Amino acid sequence: MSLASPAWLLLLLPVAALAASYLVQAKRRSQYAVTFATLPMLERLTPEKPGWRRHLPATLLLLTFVVLTVAAARPQVDEQVPRERATVIVVVDVSLSMQATDVAPDRLSAASDAAQGFVDGLPSGFNVGVVSFAGSATVLATPTSDHEAAVTALDNLRLDEGTAIGDGVMTSLAQIESTAATDGTGLDTDVPAQIVLLSDGTNTVGSSLDQAAGAAAEAEVPVSTIAYGTPTGTVTVDGQLVPVPVDQASLDALAQATGGIGYAAETAEALDEVYDDIQSSIGFTTEQRDVTPYVIAIALLLGLLAAAMSLRWFARLP
């Protein structure tokens, strides 16, 4: 919780002074009673001591003042609000290493299924595009609100040679810029854009990751990366068993440089969880919600409770 006008908390000073005054007065009353009569006489005069009940209404009243002071400071809480618009580019590695079977049935098939579920779960007002990359980057679906086109593209991924991660990012940025120009929003508006890139290897051809990261950072488009596969993955090339470990460090660096988040997934289930997390972060924005009326209501209830206790036990208001 945060406070929009914290200066109002200075009103707690007189409340603290009132609490201190009450404690002093209570102590004086106790001393006066002892001076007035001997203890046996006091027990005969007041056989039923109010004890803690005597202080509870006053305590609740002071607490009411504290809560009212907090209300004056305008308390606010974070609230998740669904976005209505955004542009998301799903980028998938289709290099030959994606045929590794360390993720059942193979990396590419599992990645395709998870990405389709990710697109299906995005709000209908989002523009979604699909880019694949191997030796070069290819636009499989331009960013539109027709999510079915993106799902179809993800269902028809084909393997090829090379791993041009940087080109995948650069092509995605061009698609985002083109979409922003077409709908008139521009890249400097409140309509967010994000690239979600899945890969299992190291950039081998095309634009470097530094170039891609610089371009994405300049455009203020975060790139969230998913390092997919296990360190022991292998593929067979020309009869030879070739290891294809995941280069998570490079992908994490790309994400960090662009303001995105780097993820890792070694199973199809883990990949589904990653896409769910990304979906939540893209689909919602955090806004401040004023909860002053609720705090005032709490203060009112505390004050009423203090009054009711005082009337019930002492036949007077505190």
Backbone hydrogen bonds, N-H to C=O, Kabsch-Sander energy under -0.5 kcal/mol:
donor,donor_aa,acceptor,acceptor_aa,energy
2,S,76,Q,-2.8
4,A,74,R,-2.4
5,S,73,A,-2.7
8,W,5,S,-1.7
9,L,6,P,-2.0
10,L,7,A,-1.8
11,L,8,W,-2.0
12,L,9,L,-2.1
13,L,10,L,-1.8
15,V,11,L,-1.1
16,A,12,L,-2.7
17,A,13,L,-2.2
18,L,14,P,-2.3
19,A,15,V,-2.2
20,A,16,A,-2.4
21,S,17,A,-2.3
22,Y,18,L,-2.2
23,L,19,A,-2.0
24,V,20,A,-2.1
25,Q,21,S,-2.6
26,A,22,Y,-2.5
27,K,23,L,-2.0
28,R,24,V,-2.3
29,R,25,Q,-2.4
30,S,26,A,-1.8
31,Q,27,K,-2.2
32,Y,28,R,-2.7
33,A,29,R,-2.4
34,V,30,S,-1.8
35,T,31,Q,-1.8
36,F,32,Y,-2.3
37,A,33,A,-1.4
42,L,38,T,-1.9
43,E,39,L,-2.1
44,R,40,P,-1.4
45,L,41,M,-2.3
46,T,42,L,-2.9
49,K,47,P,-0.7
53,R,50,P,-1.7
54,R,51,G,-1.3
55,H,52,W,-0.8
56,L,52,W,-1.3
59,T,55,H,-2.3
60,L,56,L,-2.6
61,L,57,P,-2.2
62,L,58,A,-2.4
63,L,59,T,-2.3
64,T,60,L,-2.0
65,F,61,L,-1.8
66,V,62,L,-1.9
67,V,63,L,-2.5
68,L,64,T,-2.4
69,T,65,F,-1.9
70,V,66,V,-2.1
71,A,67,V,-2.1
72,A,68,L,-2.0
73,A,69,T,-1.2
74,R,71,A,-1.8
76,Q,2,S,-3.3
77,V,289,R,-2.2
79,E,287,E,-2.6
81,V,79,E,-0.6
81,V,285,T,-3.1
83,R,283,G,-2.9
87,T,192,P,-2.1
88,V,127,N,-3.0
89,I,194,Q,-2.2
90,V,88,V,-0.6
90,V,129,G,-3.0
91,V,89,I,-0.6
91,V,196,V,-3.1
92,V,131,V,-2.3
93,D,198,L,-1.7
94,V,133,F,-2.9
96,L,160,D,-0.8
98,M,95,S,-2.2
99,Q,96,L,-1.8
100,A,97,S,-1.6
101,T,234,T,-0.6
107,R,100,A,-2.4
108,L,98,M,-2.4
110,A,106,D,-2.2
111,A,107,R,-2.4
112,S,108,L,-2.6
113,D,109,S,-2.2
114,A,110,A,-2.2
115,A,111,A,-2.4
116,Q,112,S,-2.1
117,G,113,D,-1.9
118,F,114,A,-2.0
119,V,115,A,-2.4
120,D,116,Q,-2.4
121,G,117,G,-1.3
122,L,119,V,-1.3
126,F,123,P,-1.8
127,N,86,A,-3.0
128,V,126,F,-0.5
128,V,144,T,-3.1
129,G,88,V,-2.5
130,V,141,A,-2.3
131,V,90,V,-2.6
132,S,138,T,-2.5
133,F,92,V,-1.8
134,A,136,S,-2.1
135,G,161,E,-0.8
138,T,132,S,-3.2
140,L,130,V,-2.1
140,L,138,T,-0.8
141,A,130,V,-1.8
144,T,128,V,-1.5
147,H,145,S,-1.6
149,A,146,D,-0.9
150,A,146,D,-0.9
151,V,147,H,-2.3
152,T,148,E,-2.4
153,A,149,A,-1.9
154,L,150,A,-2.1
155,D,151,V,-1.3
156,N,153,A,-1.3
157,L,154,L,-0.7
160,D,94,V,-2.2
164,A,134,A,-2.2
165,I,163,T,-1.0
166,G,207,S,-0.6
168,G,164,A,-1.8
169,V,165,I,-1.8
170,M,166,G,-2.4
171,T,167,D,-2.7
172,S,168,G,-1.6
173,L,169,V,-2.3
174,A,170,M,-1.9
175,Q,171,T,-1.9
176,I,172,S,-2.3
177,E,173,L,-2.5
178,S,174,A,-2.4
179,T,175,Q,-2.3
180,A,176,I,-2.4
181,A,177,E,-2.1
182,T,178,S,-1.9
183,D,179,T,-2.3
184,G,180,A,-0.7
185,T,180,A,-0.9
186,G,180,A,-1.2
189,T,186,G,-0.7
194,Q,87,T,-2.3
195,I,222,P,-2.4
196,V,89,I,-2.8
197,L,195,I,-0.6
197,L,224,S,-2.8
198,L,91,V,-2.7
199,S,226,I,-2.2
204,T,163,T,-2.8
205,V,163,T,-1.1
212,A,208,S,-2.2
213,A,209,L,-2.9
214,G,210,D,-2.4
215,A,211,Q,-2.2
216,A,212,A,-2.4
217,A,213,A,-2.5
218,E,214,G,-2.3
219,A,215,A,-2.0
220,E,216,A,-0.5
220,E,217,A,-0.7
221,V,216,A,-2.6
224,S,195,I,-2.8
224,S,222,P,-0.6
225,T,223,V,-0.5
225,T,261,I,-1.2
226,I,197,L,-2.4
227,A,263,Y,-2.6
228,Y,199,S,-2.5
228,Y,226,I,-0.8
229,G,265,A,-2.5
233,G,230,T,-1.4
235,V,242,V,-2.5
237,V,235,V,-0.6
237,V,240,Q,-3.0
240,Q,237,V,-2.0
242,V,235,V,-3.7
242,V,240,Q,-0.7
244,V,233,G,-3.3
248,Q,246,V,-1.3
251,L,247,D,-1.4
252,D,248,Q,-2.9
253,A,249,A,-2.1
254,L,250,S,-2.0
255,A,251,L,-2.2
256,Q,252,D,-2.7
257,A,253,A,-2.3
258,T,254,L,-0.9
258,T,255,A,-0.7
259,G,255,A,-0.7
259,G,256,Q,-0.8
260,G,255,A,-2.6
263,Y,225,T,-3.0
263,Y,261,I,-0.5
265,A,227,A,-2.6
271,L,267,T,-2.1
272,D,268,A,-2.0
273,E,269,E,-1.8
274,V,270,A,-2.1
275,Y,271,L,-2.5
276,D,272,D,-2.1
277,D,273,E,-2.1
278,I,274,V,-2.5
279,Q,275,Y,-2.7
280,S,276,D,-2.0
281,S,277,D,-2.0
282,I,278,I,-2.4
283,G,279,Q,-2.7
284,F,280,S,-0.9
285,T,81,V,-2.6
287,E,79,E,-2.6
287,E,285,T,-0.6
289,R,77,V,-2.8
291,V,75,P,-2.5
295,V,291,V,-1.8
296,I,292,T,-2.5
297,A,293,P,-2.0
298,I,294,Y,-1.9
299,A,295,V,-2.2
300,L,296,I,-2.4
301,L,297,A,-2.2
302,L,298,I,-2.3
303,G,299,A,-2.4
304,L,300,L,-2.5
305,L,301,L,-2.3
306,A,302,L,-2.3
307,A,303,G,-2.2
308,A,304,L,-2.6
309,M,305,L,-2.3
310,S,306,A,-2.1
311,L,307,A,-2.4
312,R,308,A,-2.2
313,W,309,M,-2.5
314,F,310,S,-2.5
315,A,311,L,-1.0
316,R,310,S,-1.0
